[in-house]
Amino acid sequence: MPGIIEMLRFKEREKPMNYAKYATFHARHLRDKICLIERSPATNERRTLTWKQFNDEINKVANYLSKELGIKDGDYVMHLQNNSLEWLITLWFSLSRRT
C-alpha cells in the first residue's frame, strides 16, 4: 500500500501542491490524526491539533484577516509571535497564500 506522500504525488501529478493544498488534503483524508504537538515542560502542558483542527484554524485566520481587517492579496502583514501552535497556524496561512 502506498504511503501518504506517494498518494499526494499520484493525485496531483498535473499541478504542484502548495501549502494550502497539503493542509486541506490531510484535513480531508487524515482528519483525526494528530499533526502538531506543543509541549511546555516547565508547566507540564501538552496541546495537540488534528489535521482537521489545523486546517480549520488556518481558515479562521484567513477569514478574519480578509473579512474583519480587509487584508487582500498583495497586502503586507507582519507576523510576530512566540513559537506556539498559533505561530504555526499563521505561518502556514501566510505561506499557503504566497504560492
N, C-alpha and C positions, 0 to 999 in steps of 0.2 A: 504494500500500500504506500503510495507516495506521501511524503511529508507535506507540511503546510506551505513551505517555500516552493516546492515543485507545483503544488496546486495553484499558487498565485501566478507562477510563471506560465502555466498552461492556460489559465483563464484570461490572462491579459497579454497575450503574445503580440497582438496588433499594436498596442499602445503601452508605453511605460506607466507604471503606477506612481502616483505622487503620494505624499504622506497622508493626505486626507483619505485616499482610497484604501490604504492599509488599515487605518482605524475603522473605517466603515465595513470593509471586508471581514475583519476579525470580529467586529460587533455583531455581524450577521451570522457568522459561522462558528465562532467561539465565544458567544455572548456571556456565558457564565464562568469562563476560565479567567483566572487572575492574571492581569497583565502588569500591574505595578504594585510594589510593596514599599512602604515607607516605614522605617524603624527609627525609633528615638530611644536609644539605650539609656540615656540619662533619666527619662521618665517612664521607661519600660512600656512604651506605647508602640503599637503596630497598626498601621492603616493599610487597607488594600483597595484596589479598584479592579473590577472585571472589565473586559473589553467593552461591554455594552455601557457600563457606567462611564468609562473613559471617553467613549465616543459621544455620549450624551452631554458630558461636561464640556467637551470641545465645542459642540453645537450651541450650548448655553453661552459660552464666551463669544462665539460668532454672532449670535442673535443680539446679545447685549451691546456689543461694540457697534453693530450696524444699526439696530433699531433705537437703542437708547442714547447712544453717543453720536450717531450719524457718521461713523467711520465707513469709508468706502475704499474700493480698490485704488491703490496708488498713494493712499494716506500713510504717513509715518506714525507709528505707535511705539512709545518707549516701553520696554519690558524689563522691569527692575523688581526682582523678588528674591527671597531666600530660596535655597534648594528645598523643594517640597513637591507633593503631588500637584498642587496648584501651579507651581512653576512649570512642571512638565506639560500640564494641560494647555497653558497659554503659549508655551514654546511650540508645542505640536500644532496648535492653531495657526500660529504665525508662519511656521514652515510649510504647512499644508496649503496655505493661501498664496504662497510665492511661487509654487510650481504648477 
